[in-house]
Amino acid sequence: MSKPLEGVRVLDLSHVIAGPLASFYLAQMGAEVIKIEPPNGGEVMRASKSASEGDTPAGFVACNAGKRSLALDIRTPEGAELVRSLALSADVFIENFRPGVVAKYGLDYESIKAVKPDIVYCSISGYGQEGEWSGRGAYDHVVQALTGMMMMSGDQPEAPPIKVGFPVIDVAVGMLGALSIVSSLHRRTREGAGQYIDASMVQASLMLMYPNASAYLTNGTETQRVGNRGYTGSPAADTYRCADGWLAVAANTPAQFRKLAAVLDMNGLCEDARALDLDAFNSPGGGFVVPRDTAYVVGRLRAAFESRSAAELETSLSDAGVPAARVRKLGEFLQEVDDTGCVKLPDFRFSQNTQEVRTRGLGFSFAQEGESSARGAEALGQSTHALLTEMGLETEAVAALGQAGVVRHTALPAGNSTAS
């Protein structure tokens, strides 16, 4: 079966995670993605490898599988001109340099639009393309600090800042970049017009905290640090220490609270006026559980959980209709899915030399499309020769560009045993 973006050509000048993840989505949905990298060593994620990983480490493969590699120096006039020539046949252009960098080489939106008026051009940056801070460098944890994300984790107001334990903003801006590109392609199909997209880590961070940011902007409500408690404020939406580990529970509504109380043999708590606002609890309109004496009700719940098994409670509460999960490490969860099939997830496997790089897909599944491409990430410059000859350059001209350091190609046509 065909994939949704077959026939779409993408020029990708991005590096590390955010931009490459955006184009990875497009590649896995069928687009032809041409990854343009520096000829000396490639982008930083390719260069960050152990001796045993060769040219394409697993972390690089995970974000770049299925793309074609064009090793080309955009800083040279010849290299920049080749990119502009390629843009004639492109539908999408992605870059994630600091604002103003690609303009120095004539690869900014206006320059690309001049040769391809309906191009969908996506710039990904830390702070956006405009504003006083637009030229600042940005990394995930720095933007977490800037936007307040670090001060949303933890239990106490005076506790040190705590970052999310993975590059959540990089991943989010990659997803949002892909979404904005796909929607722009749909508009182009309908109206024939291109689009310029300004995607930033700051915008992605605020979207991840969307309800909290909206609450502050609307009525000045500052988010309080709630640790491992749930968003609703119910005293039974929390993470509890058990005899064999930790258990996260979300008994947010009165109906869920009653089921939790029954499993814990604490039915009397549902009639305890010290613990709960019983008028709200028994209201036919529902809503969330409202505590009256939070410390008291939380203390009783903690005492009940301490003597019980997290694994057993996960099953009994889930069966009763109360969302609950034993706290696991990432590897433990992934292994459990492999061993038991408890959650149905896509299984993308990319062939890379002698190993197989596995991921769990794109975050969603298509019912009507082909499976993921088994092709891993190309070696640096693997498609350089093919792409340049497709543009009409003779083999001798490609070789001269290689000797001048403008391009690098590691795979030549049959009959050639060496690479430039």
N, C-alpha and C positions, 0 to 999 in steps of 0.2 A: 504493500500500500504506500501511497505517496505521503510525504511529510508536508506540513503547512507552508513552509517557507522555501520550498524548492523553486529554483529560478531566481532567487534573490542573491545578489553578490555584495559582500561586505568587505570593506577595507578597514583593518583593525590596527591602529598604531598604539594600542594601549599596553600596559604592563602591570605586573604584580597581580592583584585580585579583582578589584572593582570592574575595570574595563574588560579584562579577559573573561570574567564571569558573565558579563552582559553578552559578549559575542559568543561565548560557549552556549548560552541558551539558543541563540540564533542558529549556530552550527548544528546543534542537536535537533532543532526543528526543521532542518533541511537546507538552510542557507549555505552557500559557498563562502566561507570566511577565509580571507587572505590575511594572515598575521604578519605584519611588517616589523622586523626586529633589527637591531644594530648588527652588522656583520661580524663584529669582534666579540664573540661570547654570547650574543643574544640578549634578551631581556633578563632582569635581575632574578626572576623566579627560575629561569632555566639555568642560570649561573650558580644558583644556590643549591649545590648538590654534593653528595658524598662521592668518593672515588668509584664506588661500585655501581653508581646509578647512571654513569655514562652521560650522554648528551641531553637526555630527557628524564629528569627526576620525577617521581610519582606525583609530587605536589604540583609540578608544572603540567603534567599530563592531565590531572583531574580538571584543570580549568581550560585546557587547550586541545583536548582530543577532538579529532575530526577537522581541524583547520589545516590550511596549507601554509607553509613557512616560506616567506620571501625575506631573505637577508639583504638589507639595503640601507645605506647610510643617507638619511634624509637631510643631513647637514651639508651634503655636497649638492651643488646645482644640478648635477646629472641625476642624483638620486631623487631629489625633490621633483624634478621634471618627470621622472618615470612614475612617481606616485600620481601626479596630476594626469598623466596619460592613462593610467589605470582607472582613475576616477571617472573617465568617460564611460566605462562599462559598469560602473558600480551603482548600487542603489542606496547603500548605507556607508557612512564614514564615521569611525569612532576614534577618539583620542582622549587621553587622560593626563596630558602634561599640565604644568602650571599655566594659567592664562597668559597668553602672549607668546609662548614658546613656539608653537607651530607657525604663528604668523611670520616669524623671522625667516622661515623657509618657504613661504608662500603656500602653506597648507592649511590655513585657517578657513573658516566657513565661507567668507566672501570669495577667497581664491578658488576654492573647490566649486562653489556655486557658479562661478564664471565659466567653468568648463562643463558642469553638469547642473543645470538650473533646478532640477527636481530632486536633488540629493537630499537624503535624510541624514543630517549631520548631528552627532551626539558628542558633546564635550562633557567629560566627567572630571570634577576637581574637588578640592577640599571645601572651599568656601564660596563657590560660584564664580561666574565670570566678571561680575561687577562688585563694586564696594571696596572700602578701604583695605579689607583683609584678603582680597581676592588673590594677591600674589604670595600669600603665605603658604608654606608647605604644610602638609597634613598627613598624619597617620591615624589609624583607627582609635587607639587609646587616647590620643591627643584630642580628637573630636569628641570622644566620650567625656573627657574632662570638661571641655569647653561648653558643651550643651547641657550639662547637668546630669547626664546618664550615670556617671560615677557616684553621684550623691543620692541616687534612688535605691541603691543596694545597701544592705546592712540594716541593723536593728535600731541603733541609737543615733540621735541627731549629731552627737559629737564624735561619732566613730570615724575612722579614716575613710577616704574614698575607696570604693571597690569597683574595679572595671569588670565588665562582662568578660567571661573567660575565653572568648574567641573573637575573631574580627567581624563582629556582628554588623557594623556599619558598612564595611567594605562589601559584605555579601548583600546587604539591603540595597545599596546604591547600584550594584550590578543587576539585581532583580528589577529595580525601578527603571534603570536604563533600558533593559530589554523590553519592559512593558511600554515605555514611551516610544521606542523605536517601532515596535509592532503596530501600535495604534497609529503612528505617523505613516507607516506604509499603507495601512488601510485607507487613511484619508487621501494619500497620494493616488491610490487606485480609483477612489471616488471622484477626486477633483483635479488630479494631475499636478498638485502642488507639493513641493518639498517642505522641509521643516528644519529649523535649528533647535536643538535641545540642550538646555543648560541643566545638567544633573550634578548635584553636589552631595558630599558626605554630610554636610550640615542639614540639608533638606531631608536626607534619608534618616538621619538621627531623629529629627523632629517627628517624622512619620512613624518611626518605631515607638515613640512616646506620644502618639497622637492624642489620646484622650486626656493625658496629663497636660500637654501643651495647650490644648484647647481650653481646659478648665482654668489655667492661669490667664490666658489671653481674654477669656470671657468675663471672669469675675475675680481674678487675682488670687485664686486658690493655689497655694504652693504645695507640691507633692510632699508628703511625709514619708520617711523611710520606714518600711514595714517588714523588712527582712524577708522571711519565707512565707509570710501571710498572703492570702489571696487579695485580689483587687477589690472585692465587694465589701470588705470590712466585717463579714460574718465571723464570729468567734470560732466557728468550726471550719473555716477556710484557712488552713494553716499546715505546717509541716511538723509532725510530732515524732519524738524519739520513742522507739519501741524496744522490745527486748532484744531484737535481732537486727536493728538498723533504724532507718527513718521512713516515715510514711507521709506523703502529701495527700491531703483530703480537701475536697471542695463541697462541703455541705452548706450551700449558700441560702437556699430557700427553706421555709418552715417544713415543707414536705421532706426535703433531703435531711434536715436536722432530725426529724422524728425517726427516719430510717436509721440514721447514725446512732441515735440514742438507743434504739431497739437492739442493734448489733452489739453495742457496748453494755447492754443491760442497765441503761441509765434513763429509763422512761420518765422518771420523776423530774428530770432536768427540764422537760418540756412544760412543766407546770410550776417551775420555780421562779417566783416573781423577782427574787434577788438576781437571778442569772439573766433573765430575758425580759424585754418589753413585751408582756403577754398580750396587750391589746394589738400591737403590730403583728405578733407571732400568730395570733388567731384570726387576724383580719381576712375576710374572704378575698380581698384584692391581691393577696400574696406579697411579693416584694422579697427583700433579703432579710435575714435574721438580724435583729437589732439587740445588741447586748445592753444590759442595764449596769451590771458590775463586771466589766471585762476581765479584770484580774481574777475574780472569783470563778467565772465560768471556764476561762482558759485553764486555770489551775486544776479544776476538776477533770477536764478533758485530758490534760497532760498526765494526770495520775492514772487515768483509765488506760491510756495508750501504753504507758511505760511497762506494764506487765504482760503485754500481749505481743503476738508475732506480727510484724509488718507484712510478711508474705501471706499469712493467713487472712489478715484483715483486708489486704488488697483484693483478695478473691471474694470474701464475704460482703464487703461494702460494694464492690462493683456489681456483684450479683443482685444486691438490694437496690441498685439504682443510684448509688452515691459515688461520684467520681473519686477515684483513689488510685495512687500508684506508689509502690515502694521506690525509694530513691536509688538509682543505679548510676554507675559510671557509663560513659558513652559506649566503650567497648563491650561492657556487660550487656547492654541493651541490644547492640547490633548482633552479638553472638546469640542472644536469645531469639531474635528474629530469624536468624539463620537456622537455628536448631529446631525451632518449634513452628515457625510460620504464623506466630501469634498476630502479627500485623502484615498485611499484604502490601509490599513495597516493590517498586520497580527495581530491577537489578541490572545496572549498566556496567558492562565489562569491556575495557579497552585493551586491545593487544598492544604491548610495547616491548619490542625486542623479545627477551626471554621471559618476561613477566606479564602478568595481567593486572591492570589497575581497575579496581572496583569502586563504584559509587552507588548510591541509592536514588539515582535519577535527578529530576529537575524540581521536585516538590509537588508534582501532579502527574497524572497519567492520561494519555489519550486512548480512547477506545478504538478509534478508527485512524490508525497510522502505523507505519512500519516501526520496528524495534530500533533501539539506539544503534548508531554506527559502531562497529567493532574496531574501527580504525583509531589508533592512539594519536599522540602528537608527533608531528614530523620532526626530524632532525633539523637543526638550524640551516636554513637555506635549501631545504630539500626540494622545494618547488620553484626555486628561483629561475633555473634554466627554462623550465617548462612555461612558466608565466611570461617570461620575457620573450620567448620565441612565439608564444601565442599572440603577443602584442605586435609581432612582425619583425623583431630584431633577428639578425643573422647570428649563427653560432659564434662567428669570429667577433662580432660586436659584443656579445655577452661575455666572451672570454676576455676581451679588452677591459670591460667594466670590472671584471673580477680582478684582473691584474692591477688596476688602478685603485682597488680597495673600495669601490663604490658599492659593489654587491659581493655576495658570497653564495656559491652554489655547491652543495655536497652530493648532488645526484645528477649525473649527466646522461645523455642518451646512450643507448646500447652501442658498444664499440669503444667507448671512452672509459678508461680505467682509473683516471685520476680526477680529482676535484679541485676547483680553484678556491 
